[in-house]
């Protein structure tokens, strides 16, 4: 019974009157952060550090997404 009481579901974010799940916001931040780091690495000509791209891009996306979740929503 205690597990049912403690279960509260996914935290929601109010955006312009509509409620969105917090994981969707974290995913959006992860996409933007990965895109920004990709542009930054090309401008600084250090794109070769992120080889192989097929592994590094999903890893960077996952790291940014999970850190966003931990920093803003894990304590709720």
C-alpha positions in Angstrom: 0.0 0.0 0.0 2.9 2.4 0.8 4.3 1.9 -2.7 1.0 3.0 -4.2 0.9 6.1 -2.1 4.5 7.0 -2.9 4.0 6.5 -6.6 3.4 10.0 -8.1 4.3 9.5 -11.8 6.4 11.7 -14.0 7.0 15.3 -13.0 5.1 17.7 -15.3 6.2 21.1 -16.6 3.7 23.9 -17.4 4.5 25.4 -20.8 2.0 28.0 -22.0 -0.9 26.4 -20.1 -0.2 22.8 -21.3 1.6 20.2 -19.2 4.5 18.3 -20.7 6.4 15.5 -19.1 9.8 16.5 -17.8 11.6 13.8 -19.8 10.5 15.5 -23.0 12.1 18.8 -21.8 15.3 16.9 -20.9 15.4 15.3 -24.3 15.0 18.6 -26.0 17.9 20.1 -23.9 20.0 17.0 -24.9 19.3 17.5 -28.6 20.2 21.2 -28.4 23.3 20.6 -26.3 24.5 17.8 -28.7 23.9 20.1 -31.7 25.8 23.0 -30.0 28.8 20.8 -29.1 28.9 19.4 -32.6 29.1 22.9 -34.0 31.6 24.0 -31.4 33.9 21.0 -32.1 33.8 21.8 -35.9 34.6 25.5 -35.3 37.5 24.7 -33.0 38.6 22.0 -35.5 38.7 19.3 -32.8 36.1 17.1 -34.4 38.5 14.2 -34.6 38.4 13.9 -30.8 34.8 12.8 -31.1 35.6 9.7 -33.3 33.8 7.4 -33.9 30.8 9.7 -34.3 28.3 6.7 -34.3 29.3 6.1 -30.7 30.1 9.6 -29.4 27.1 11.5 -30.5 24.6 9.2 -28.7 26.8 9.1 -25.7 27.0 13.0 -25.5 23.2 13.1 -26.0 22.6 10.6 -23.2 25.0 12.4 -20.9 23.4 15.8 -21.4 19.9 14.4 -21.1 20.6 12.5 -17.9 22.5 15.4 -16.3 19.6 17.7 -17.1 17.2 15.3 -15.4 19.5 14.9 -12.4 20.0 18.7 -11.9 16.5 19.8 -12.4 14.0 17.0 -11.7 15.6 14.2 -9.6 15.1 16.0 -6.3 11.3 16.4 -6.7 
